[in-house]
Each structure stands twice: as structure tokens, then as C-alpha cells.
Amino acid sequence: MQSVATESHSEQLWNRRYDENVGEVNRLLDTLGEMRPEKTVPYVDPIHDVDECRIISLYSNVGSADESGFITAGDDQASTRLLGVHWQLGLRPSYVMPWNVHPWFTPGEPNGRLSAPQIEAGLRPLVKLLALVPRASALIAHGTEAHRLADQLAKAQSHTLYKRGFGIYKVKSPGGRSFAGSPERQQQWLLEIAKAYAESMTRCGLPIKGR
């Protein structure tokens, strides 16, 4: 009996990147890719949801683009740490929208520390994302580059953010060299990340597990 080939989980996710729940965001990312055809632009995983989104996770995206083709928190350790925080709080993926400070990557070359022009180039795409997720009322900026873009956003969109009751929280990147430190320091940083997400959930009216 001849076996029937089936799609892997990663292939299924890739083929769903234009599903209704994330299609608008990923078409925006396609537009950004068309602006710079020599670059690659990772997509948003279809586990997320435009209509349900309450919190934007803004990553500094220093390093290499993930092989999956989707936006991630960084390396495997970073993703594991952040998923652990979300799980402890009961924060569902559909309530979070991941985004990169500088949406573009050069194929085969990891991003170094982002320059001021690279960070500034990410402002307009971030503003466009905000328009697609009208229920979002918090942004968690992970890492130095994300902090700088968050400051630019607050300055450029102060009136709009005020009307939305929008809050911005600055925390560590959950992986890479920025998270290098003693176990005690890493635990403290994780607690600070968890506190920022918990405060964001409270701002957005989301229940926190166990409270």
C-alpha cells in the first residue's frame, strides 16, 4: 500500500499565513518586502489573531532571521523563556502580535546592533500595524532597539496612543547576549518581563491565571 505524503506542521503554518486572522498583517509585510526586494521579511505565525490582539510584542531582532520564516522572540532559548512567561500568566497567543523593530533581514547575514536609521525606518511600519490591531492597548518593547523605537512611537503618535489608552513597557530581550548574566540576574529579568505582561493584561482587561 502506497503511503500518502502529509504536510508537516511547519508547512501547514506556512500555508496558512494568509488566513483571515493574520492575512492583513502578512500582506503588509509583503508590501515591506516589495519595497526592498534584496531583503527578506518574516511573517506573523497564524497562531496569532488581528481581531483578538491586545498586546504587541516588539522585538529588537538582532541576529539571524528564523528558518521558519516567521517572526520570533530570538533564538530558541528566547522563545522558550517568553512562552514560559505567557503560559504562567495564561496569555493566549491570539492576544499577542509579534513584530520586529526593523522588519527586514539581509539573506545570509545576521543583523548586528541596529543603527539609528534602521530603527527610524521601522516607525512607519509599526504605525501601520497599530492601525490593523485596533483592540491592542499595550506594547512590550524587548531590548534596546525596541526601547528606542517605542520612544519614537510615543513621540510621533502621542495623541493617538492617548486616545487608545495605550501603554508602553520596556523590558530585556529574552535571549542572546543581552540576556547573558548570572542565574539570579536572569531570574530577575524574567520577573520584570512577567510583570510587564501582567500589567499589560490588566490594562487590556485580560484575566491572569490564578488571580
C-alpha positions as CSV (number, residue, x, y, z in Angstrom):
1,M,0.0,0.0,0.0
2,Q,1.5,3.3,-1.1
3,S,1.9,5.9,1.7
4,V,0.3,9.3,1.3
5,A,2.6,12.2,2.0
6,T,1.3,14.7,4.5
7,E,2.2,18.2,5.3
8,S,4.5,18.8,8.3
9,H,3.3,21.1,11.0
10,S,5.7,23.9,9.8
11,E,4.3,23.5,6.2
12,Q,0.8,23.8,7.5
13,L,1.6,27.0,9.3
14,W,3.3,28.4,6.3
15,N,0.4,27.6,4.0
16,R,-2.0,29.4,6.5
17,R,-0.1,32.7,6.6
18,Y,-2.8,34.4,4.7
19,D,-5.6,33.1,6.8
20,E,-8.2,35.7,7.8
21,N,-6.9,36.1,11.3
22,V,-3.4,37.2,10.1
23,G,-3.8,37.9,6.4
24,E,-3.9,41.7,6.7
25,V,-0.7,41.8,8.7
26,N,1.2,39.4,6.4
27,R,0.1,41.3,3.3
28,L,1.5,44.5,5.0
29,L,4.8,42.5,5.5
30,D,4.7,41.5,1.8
31,T,4.5,45.2,0.9
32,L,7.5,45.9,3.1
33,G,9.4,43.2,1.3
34,E,8.5,44.6,-2.1
35,M,10.0,47.9,-1.0
36,R,13.3,46.2,-0.5
37,P,13.4,43.2,-2.8
38,E,17.0,42.4,-1.8
39,K,15.8,41.7,1.8
40,T,13.7,39.1,3.4
41,V,10.7,39.9,5.7
42,P,9.5,37.3,8.2
43,Y,5.7,36.7,8.6
44,V,3.4,36.6,11.6
45,D,2.6,33.0,12.6
46,P,-1.1,32.2,12.0
47,I,-1.4,31.3,15.7
48,H,-1.9,35.0,16.3
49,D,-5.0,37.0,15.6
50,V,-5.6,40.5,14.3
51,D,-9.1,40.8,15.9
52,E,-8.1,39.3,19.2
53,C,-4.8,41.1,19.6
54,R,-4.4,43.2,22.8
55,I,-0.7,43.3,23.2
56,I,2.2,43.9,20.7
57,S,5.5,42.2,21.4
58,L,8.2,44.3,19.8
59,Y,11.5,42.5,19.3
60,S,14.8,44.1,18.6
61,N,15.6,41.4,16.0
62,V,19.3,41.5,16.4
63,G,20.7,38.2,14.9
64,S,19.5,35.9,12.1
65,A,16.1,35.5,10.7
66,D,14.4,32.3,11.9
67,E,14.4,29.4,9.4
68,S,10.7,29.1,9.9
69,G,10.1,32.3,8.0
70,F,8.1,33.7,10.9
71,I,8.8,36.4,13.5
72,T,10.3,35.1,16.7
73,A,11.5,36.4,20.0
74,G,15.0,35.5,19.0
75,D,16.9,32.2,19.5
76,D,15.3,29.0,20.8
77,Q,16.1,30.0,24.4
78,A,14.5,33.4,24.0
79,S,11.3,31.8,22.5
80,T,11.2,29.2,25.3
81,R,11.6,31.8,28.1
82,L,8.9,34.1,26.6
83,L,6.5,31.2,26.0
84,G,7.0,30.2,29.7
85,V,6.1,33.7,30.8
86,H,3.0,33.7,28.7
87,W,2.0,30.2,29.9
88,Q,2.4,31.2,33.6
89,L,0.2,34.2,33.1
90,G,-2.4,32.4,30.9
91,L,-1.7,34.7,28.0
92,R,-3.0,33.1,24.8
93,P,-1.0,33.6,21.5
94,S,-4.1,35.1,19.9
95,Y,-3.9,38.0,22.3
96,V,-0.3,38.9,21.3
97,M,1.0,40.2,18.0
98,P,4.8,39.8,17.4
99,W,6.7,42.5,15.4
100,N,10.3,43.4,14.6
101,V,11.8,46.8,15.1
102,H,13.4,46.6,11.7
103,P,11.2,44.2,9.6
104,W,14.0,43.5,7.1
105,F,16.8,40.9,7.1
106,T,19.6,40.5,4.6
107,P,19.7,36.9,3.5
108,G,22.6,35.0,4.9
109,E,23.7,37.9,7.2
110,P,22.6,38.3,10.8
111,N,21.5,41.8,11.9
112,G,24.1,43.4,14.1
113,R,23.1,46.1,16.5
114,L,20.5,48.2,14.6
115,S,21.6,51.7,13.6
116,A,19.5,54.8,14.2
117,P,18.4,54.9,10.5
118,Q,17.3,51.3,10.7
119,I,15.3,51.9,13.8
120,E,13.7,55.0,12.3
121,A,12.8,53.0,9.2
122,G,10.7,50.7,11.4
123,L,8.5,53.5,12.7
124,R,6.1,53.8,9.8
125,P,5.5,50.0,9.5
126,L,4.8,49.9,13.3
127,V,2.2,52.7,12.9
128,K,0.6,50.8,10.1
129,L,0.5,47.6,12.3
130,L,-1.3,49.6,15.0
131,A,-4.0,50.6,12.6
132,L,-4.6,46.9,11.8
133,V,-5.0,45.9,15.5
134,P,-7.4,48.4,16.9
135,R,-8.1,46.5,20.1
136,A,-4.4,46.5,21.1
137,S,-3.7,48.8,24.0
138,A,-0.2,47.8,25.1
139,L,3.2,47.3,23.6
140,I,6.1,45.4,25.3
141,A,9.4,46.6,23.9
142,H,12.1,43.9,24.2
143,G,15.7,45.1,24.1
144,T,17.5,48.4,23.5
145,E,16.5,48.8,19.8
146,A,12.8,48.2,20.7
147,H,13.1,50.7,23.5
148,R,14.3,53.4,21.1
149,L,11.5,52.7,18.5
150,A,8.9,52.7,21.3
151,D,10.2,56.2,22.3
152,Q,9.8,57.3,18.7
153,L,6.3,55.9,18.5
154,A,5.3,57.6,21.7
155,K,6.6,60.9,20.4
156,A,5.1,60.6,16.9
157,Q,1.7,59.2,17.9
158,S,1.2,60.6,21.3
159,H,-2.4,61.8,20.6
160,T,-3.5,58.6,19.0
161,L,-1.9,56.5,21.8
162,Y,-3.6,58.6,24.5
163,K,-7.0,58.2,22.9
164,R,-6.5,54.4,22.8
165,G,-5.3,54.3,26.4
166,F,-2.2,52.7,25.1
167,G,0.7,51.7,27.5
168,I,4.3,51.0,26.6
169,Y,6.5,48.8,28.7
170,K,10.3,48.4,28.3
171,V,12.0,45.1,29.3
172,K,15.0,43.0,28.4
173,S,15.3,40.9,25.2
174,P,14.7,37.4,26.4
175,G,17.7,35.9,24.7
176,G,21.1,36.5,23.1
177,R,24.0,38.5,24.6
178,S,21.6,40.9,26.3
179,F,20.3,38.1,28.5
180,A,23.7,36.9,29.5
181,G,24.2,37.0,33.3
182,S,24.1,35.0,36.4
183,P,21.1,32.8,37.1
184,E,19.9,35.3,39.7
185,R,20.1,38.2,37.2
186,Q,18.3,36.2,34.6
187,Q,15.5,35.3,37.1
188,Q,15.1,38.9,37.9
189,W,14.8,39.9,34.3
190,L,12.2,37.2,33.7
191,L,10.2,38.5,36.7
192,E,10.4,42.0,35.2
193,I,9.2,40.7,31.8
194,A,6.3,38.8,33.5
195,K,5.4,41.9,35.5
196,A,5.2,44.0,32.2
197,Y,2.9,41.4,30.6
198,A,0.8,41.1,33.6
199,E,0.3,44.8,33.8
200,S,-0.5,44.9,30.1
201,M,-3.1,42.1,30.5
202,T,-4.7,44.1,33.4
203,R,-4.7,47.2,31.2
204,C,-6.4,45.2,28.4
205,G,-8.9,43.6,30.6
206,L,-7.5,40.1,30.2
207,P,-7.7,37.6,33.1
208,I,-4.4,36.5,34.6
209,K,-4.1,32.8,35.5
210,G,-4.6,32.1,39.2
211,R,-5.9,35.6,40.1
